[in-house]
Each structure stands twice: as structure tokens, then as C-alpha cells.
Amino acid sequence: METGQSAPTAPTKEWVLEPETEYRFELDPGTSLAAKLIRGQAEIFGAELVEGKSYVFGYECKAAIYTWQGCTIEIKYVSEDTPMAAYANVHTALEQRRVRALQAIHGSPISDDSVPTEPPRVLVLGPANSGKTTVCKILTNYAVRTGQGWSPILVNLDPNEGAWAVPGAISAASVNTPIATSSPANTLGAAATSAPVTLSSNALLPLFYWYGHKEVKRNALLMDRLIRNLGQNVQDRDEDPEAVSSGVIVDAPAAFGSSTGSGLKDDQRQVLIKACVDAFNINIILIVGHEKLTVEMQRIYGGRMDVVKIPKSGGVVELDHSYRDRVHSYQLHTYMYGLRIEPPPGVTDATLGGEPITDLALAPASLQLSFDDLSIFRIGEESMAPQSALPIGATRSLSEMQPVPVDASKAGSRLVNAVLALLAPPNPDESERYDEEILDLTVVGFVIITALDMPNRKMTILSPNQGSLAGRTAIVGSFEWSEA
Ligand SMILES: Nc1ncnc2c1ncn2[C@@H]1O[C@H](COP(=O)(O)OP(=O)(O)OP(=O)(O)O)[C@@H](O)[C@H]1O
């Protein structure tokens, strides 16, 4: 029956932001927020807002709308104390290197002799919750906004982050349109994982390797190897001069920047930083607000590259373990079902980072497979005897990297609800095969085992698409997920 009442409308408030200030917000679970730029210029971590469009945010998103020139937005706290000027200076320095690198490739006259000819290849380090990912996003977005045709490669080495895939992966993507912020379920924007998202103009085609755990300390050797693999793959890409000159921006895990709470020893940290520097041919190290780390990096790398400390933003939010676990679950849900945010009541023209909101819903498939159809491995673990049980003089390094087959028909396989990474096919040439090859294969997608039927030797798998999985190889880590 018609009640005659109109639909409820969430209260709106207009904010006038002075130039170089930002509007910060943190959402509670289950709530959403819509922001509309009424006039002026505004951006979210470097991605510009289009005037008159509503942008929605959800899944406990924490972010800031910044303005260089001042603006009016429709929507707790306005801050004048932001490090954006320092970040913009870094951007300018990177930009000079890109221009110089492109001139060198084209053999055109050199505009500024003092600038190196190498494209900027930046490693961002810092302790937990210093805003590293945000700095990487801002620098990437500023590069693609210059209109010079740049497409920097953004690299996520934090398995706790999720980035374009699911948590546990490390990845790299070439970015050519600004990365929007709307939810921590896809901090770095939408990836082209399945059909509807590929239609979205911002969808990226990232490259993945699967580490499988949230903590770097769990298998630092594997991390080292995967970083080198990812770096090799990025360097092997065949790119045009603009793309090559755009350079690389690498977001490192907090554990690389500080031993506090990471469980890594200083020498392990340094080995992993060296893996990043070698793998991506780093020529600039940025350290977000950490004096001791800056001194350490200057001592080791200062002689051969720029090591620069940049301020930490007062707006960065401390993310605790339970929040991060919830975000992992949001990311896995989003990977399978797409991103669905219910806009606040009364918002009818909502977009997600500028994309129509409806395009982003996905329909995963539930597939039945025989146990023998899929070869599943765990890296290390099963065979990891305590150090004291190893023969004298033996190190554990070999077994930490050993792919161990997992038998789904055995009790204790820990496969129900496990997240699996499906690997690219191995080398078709048998003579090129080697024992640890599966450590070096890229990931083509992720699936979740939802049930095991022991009597019939069958498993049920949730997959983002219908494609057959028979004959594939998969790696399982320590991530689990089930429908809430
Ligand atoms: N100026 C700001 N205002 C409001 N929120 C912000 C601001 N800058 C960053 N944030 C938020 O703070 C949180 C932490 O930032 P970010 O992920 O960049 O830190 P990090 O150093 O990469 O973290 P990690 O500990 O995972 O390595 C994110 O939710 C981010 O969106």
C-alpha cells in the first residue's frame, strides 16, 4: 500500500575546503558515505573527482578528500596539516626523470643535464601504518594525470594488502588512469578478474605471484624468490618508450621497514630490501617518516642512489589486526562477488570511483571436481622438521622452498575453506622442467574449496568464472574464507 511518504534521505552537509586542506573520514562497519564535488577541484589520493558526481565509500573505508585550489563538497574533521606539498615535490622530481628518460630514448636534446637519464624506479619503505600505500597511490595518480601518456608500473609487495587480487599475493600492474579510492576491498582500484570488471575503464591487468600468508616472517626465503620473479617479469615486459620512461613504484611491506612487531631480524629485513632493489633496479628510496630507517638506508644505498625521507601524514589511520582480518574477508568476497556498496538513502546517482555502481557485481561459479583433477601443493610447511631434528650442519632453507603435494583424501589436509592460487601452465618442454618450477609460475586466478566429499573423492570449488580447472596445478597457503 502506498504510504505517501517519500524515501528517507540521509542528512547532507556542505563543506567549504580552503586550498591545500583535506576532509578526512573513517567509516564504521556497515555504513556508507557519498561525497559530491559541488565546485572547485578535489582529489582522493591523487585521483580527481568529477564535479557533480556522487562518489560512494564503504567497507570501513578510511580516506581523505584533498584540494589544491579549494572546493565545496557535499557531505568530520578538516585538517590543514598535510604532507601533500612534500609529496608533490617528490612527484616533480620523478616527473623530471621521466621526461629526461624519454628524451634519452628518442635521442632528443637534453633539457636538464643535472637530471639522471634513468626512469624513476622508486622503493617506498616505512613502518606499519605510515601511509606507504597511500604515497604510492598518490605518486602513481599524479604521474598518469600529467597527460604525458605515462603508465608507471605499480608494484605491491605486501601480502597483507590484497591490492588487485586477494591477500597473500604480490602483484604488479601498469597503471594508465587514476586509481580511485572507495573501499579497502580494492585499495589499488579494480582489476580485470572477470567479465563485468573488464568493461570498467579503470580495470587493470596485473601480474601475480602467490605467497599465501599474511606475514613475511613465515617464509622470508619464499618472499625473496617471488620478489625476484616479479621483478624479472616486470623487466621483461615489452613496452613503448613512454611506458619505459614512466618507471616503477614499489610498495614494500611494513616488515621490511621495521623489525618492531614483524618478527624479522635486521639482517633478514636487509636481505629482502636488497631483493627489491635488485629485482626492480631501484634508483630512489623513499622513507615515510622514520629517521632511523633513513639513516640505515643512507648508509647502505646512499652512495649509489637518492635516499629521501618524506613526512608521514597525520591522517593515516592505525589499522589493527582485527580490522585487517575483516579487510581480507572483504577482499575475498569482492574477488568472487564484485564490489557492492549500498549508497546512503537518497543518493540516486552514485558511482564507485566514477564508474557506474552496477557494473561491478560478479556472479561466481560453484564447480565440482574430482580429487585427481587438481594437483595441490603447499610450499615448505609439511616437511618442516624442527631445526633440532635436522642433521648437524643442515639448514632448513631447502625444505622451506619445497613444494609438498597435499592429498585431499587424507584427514588433516586443511583444505576446506582454503584459498588456492591457480598457476599458469608449466613449461611445455619436459627437458626445461625442474623441481621447484611451481615457485616460479605466475598466478592465473584464485579459487576457494567450499566442501570435500571424501566417499566420492570430489571437491566443490567457488571460482570467479566457469572455466574448467581439470589438469591444473594450485598452491594453498594459510588463508581461509567462507560465506558469512
Ligand atoms: N590523509 C589521510 N586521511 C585519512 N585517511 C588516510 C590518510 N592517509 C592514509 N589514510 C588511510 O590510512 C590507512 C593506512 O594507510 P596506508 O595503507 O597507506 O598505510 P601503510 O603504511 O601502507 O600501511 P601498512 O601498515 O599496511 O603497510 C588507509 O586506510 C588509508 O586509506
PDBQT file of the ligand as one rigid body, heavy atoms in Angstrom, charges set to zero:
ROOT
HETATM    1  N1  LIG A 501      45.331  11.776   4.896  1.00  0.00    +0.000 N 
HETATM    2  C1  LIG A 501      44.573  10.730   5.236  1.00  0.00    +0.000 A 
HETATM    3  N2  LIG A 501      43.342  10.907   5.786  1.00  0.00    +0.000 NA
HETATM    4  C2  LIG A 501      42.548   9.838   6.123  1.00  0.00    +0.000 A 
HETATM    5  N3  LIG A 501      42.923   8.568   5.967  1.00  0.00    +0.000 NA
HETATM    6  C3  LIG A 501      44.143   8.326   5.449  1.00  0.00    +0.000 A 
HETATM    7  C4  LIG A 501      45.033   9.391   5.053  1.00  0.00    +0.000 A 
HETATM    8  N4  LIG A 501      46.186   8.829   4.540  1.00  0.00    +0.000 NA
HETATM    9  C5  LIG A 501      46.011   7.483   4.640  1.00  0.00    +0.000 A 
HETATM   10  N5  LIG A 501      44.793   7.178   5.170  1.00  0.00    +0.000 N 
HETATM   11  C6  LIG A 501      44.256   5.828   5.454  1.00  0.00    +0.000 C 
HETATM   12  O1  LIG A 501      45.066   5.242   6.483  1.00  0.00    +0.000 OA
HETATM   13  C7  LIG A 501      45.133   3.821   6.305  1.00  0.00    +0.000 C 
HETATM   14  C8  LIG A 501      46.608   3.346   6.314  1.00  0.00    +0.000 C 
HETATM   15  O2  LIG A 501      47.299   3.914   5.207  1.00  0.00    +0.000 OA
HETATM   16  P1  LIG A 501      48.236   3.050   4.231  1.00  0.00    +0.000 P 
HETATM   17  O3  LIG A 501      47.579   1.759   3.884  1.00  0.00    +0.000 OA
HETATM   18  O4  LIG A 501      48.687   3.937   3.144  1.00  0.00    +0.000 OA
HETATM   19  O5  LIG A 501      49.468   2.761   5.225  1.00  0.00    +0.000 OA
HETATM   20  P2  LIG A 501      50.653   1.703   5.052  1.00  0.00    +0.000 P 
HETATM   21  O6  LIG A 501      51.861   2.290   5.691  1.00  0.00    +0.000 OA
HETATM   22  O7  LIG A 501      50.775   1.296   3.626  1.00  0.00    +0.000 OA
HETATM   23  O8  LIG A 501      50.092   0.518   5.906  1.00  0.00    +0.000 OA
HETATM   24  P3  LIG A 501      50.712  -0.957   6.205  1.00  0.00    +0.000 P 
HETATM   25  O9  LIG A 501      50.862  -0.966   7.693  1.00  0.00    +0.000 OA
HETATM   26  O10 LIG A 501      49.634  -1.885   5.714  1.00  0.00    +0.000 OA
HETATM   27  O11 LIG A 501      51.992  -1.132   5.479  1.00  0.00    +0.000 OA
HETATM   28  C9  LIG A 501      44.415   3.516   4.994  1.00  0.00    +0.000 C 
HETATM   29  O12 LIG A 501      43.111   3.083   5.335  1.00  0.00    +0.000 OA
HETATM   30  C10 LIG A 501      44.384   4.869   4.265  1.00  0.00    +0.000 C 
HETATM   31  O13 LIG A 501      43.288   4.967   3.368  1.00  0.00    +0.000 OA
ENDROOT
TORSDOF 0
